[in-house]
Amino acid sequence: MTTTSNPWTSRYDDKLGTYVEPTGFPHTVASLLGLAAVQQAYPAGKDILNSLVSDSGRVVIRANTVIASKKESVMENEVDSLAGATKYTRPNGEDYYTRKWGEHDDVMVLREARASKLHTLLYGAPGCGKTALLEAAFSNEPGGIETVLGTGDTELSDFIGGYVQDKDSFRWVDGPLVRALENDSVFFIDEVGLIDPKVMAGVYGIMDGRTELLITANPDRGAIKVKENFFVVAATNPNAPGVRLSEALVSRFRLQSEMTTDWTLARKLGTPVQLVNAAQNLARKQQSSEVSWAPQMRELLAFRDISLKFGTKFALANLIASAPEHDRAVVADVLGRVYGEECRPAKI
């Protein structure tokens, strides 16, 4: 016996995960004729047809009706937001204002990541606050920060150290990685994407949980123990020429986030609204590949300070001169439209 499903009763929609009422039928002229034709076989069809006719005799077609089923939240591990101070003082005396990383304060996320051994990768355009965030989080913490600034010429010796000439002899000098291990410091690899992946392989072991680093270049130095609070943070601009981020490297950073400029904060810190609007315009052009550069927080705050000392026109010329040469015409055009006068790069 073949059972024919009744199209006029509630049905379960797999995609919606709910039951759909009969009024969910797509009521077109064809569907109304179908209702009339099958109402003898399916009495429910007659009821639906009658329900579509108002007292005035007009057909009333309503939007599909869905019986919503309450779904349980899939967020199984909900935790209290990590919150700290509103601002932190960097070693250069400038204030860093905290931003939200999800529902948490960014400084507190990094500190918790260190406690949990979640090595972290930050990426974004130069000047958006990657180094500032790191300094705010750890410059006043025990052990401080040890830094390597990556380039295409960076070698393993720039991490672990090497021999330097001292009068008539050579002596061993520890590199920042060794100092970080010994002092239980945060180890910061700036512009990590510019470093040859073969060089970075020398750091993989301690990031993977090994308890010591063997200094093969100096057997007398021996093995350096990894202490409890050792923590690796790296930063890079993924769009910079020459950047290479291997899968082996990226996979070792268990916490990763893009950093962008906080336009609202830039306004609060005194950057002129016109400039922030122009910077947002250039950022959109950068995303669509019309330009390769847009002012970030560093440039916005510099403009604020320079305009107070030398005037707005001078600061605009300086900002245009700060842009890559092939982008200056577009930058000058955007700034000119916002400020209502022709803008040119600084020139002596």
C-alpha positions, 0 to 999 in steps of 0.5 A: 500500500502506498501512502501519499503524504498530505500536503495540507498538514504541518510538515517538518522542514529539515533546513529550518529545523522547525514545523511549517504550517500549511499556510507555508504553501506558496500561494500563487494562482497555480497553487489556488487552482491546485487547492480547489482540484484536490479538496475532495481527496484532502478535506484539509485543502478545503479548509485552507482554501476557505481560510484564504477568502475574506468576508468580502469575498477577496482572496487574502494571501499571507506570508509563510507562517513558521512555528518557531522551535526554541533552539538551545544555545551551542555556546557551551563554555560561556565565561565572564568577560576579562576586564582590566584598566581603561588605559596603560602607560607604555615605556615611551610614556604614551597611553594605550587605551584598551580595545575589545577582543571579542567580549574581553579587554585585549590586554587581559586576553594577552595576559591570560594567554601567557598564563595558559601558554597560548602563543599569540600571533597578531597581524595588521597594517603598520601603525594599528597598535600591535606593538603598543598592545604588547607593551601595554600588557607586559612592559611592567610585568615580571620579566618584561619583553625581549624583542627580535625585529625580523628582516629577510636577513635575520639569522638564528644567531639573532635569536640565540646569540653569538660570539663578538670580538672583545679586544684580542679574543671573542666572547659569547653574548646571549641573544633575546630568545636566550635572555627571555628563557632565562628571565622568564620573559615575553619573547616578541618576534616583530615582523615575523613574516619577513624571517626565513621559515628555516630560521623560524624552525629553530623556535618551534621546539620550545613553542611545542612544549619542549622544556629546554633549548640546547645551544649547539653554537656554544656547547659551554652554554649548555641547555637553557631551561624553559621557565613557567611564564615564557611566552611567544608573541609575534606580529606581522603585516601579511600584505607587506612585500616578502612576507612568508607565513608557513603553515608550520609557523602559523599553526604553532600560534594557538591564539590569532587576531587581526588588529585594525585602527579604532576610528572612534578611539582616534576621534576621542583622542583628538584626531580631527573628524575630517581626517578620520573620515578621510582615513576611513575612505582610504581604508575602503580603497585599500580593501578594494586594492585601489591603494596600498596604504591608508593612515592608521592610528600612528599616523592619525595621532601624529597628524593631531600633534603636528597640526597643533604645532605647525597647523593643519595645512602643514600636517596634511602635506606631511601626511601625504608625504608619508604615503607610498609614492605611487599612492600619493595622488589618490591620498591627496585627492581624498584629503583635498575633497574632505578639506575643500582645498588642494593638498600636496605632499611636503617638499622643501 
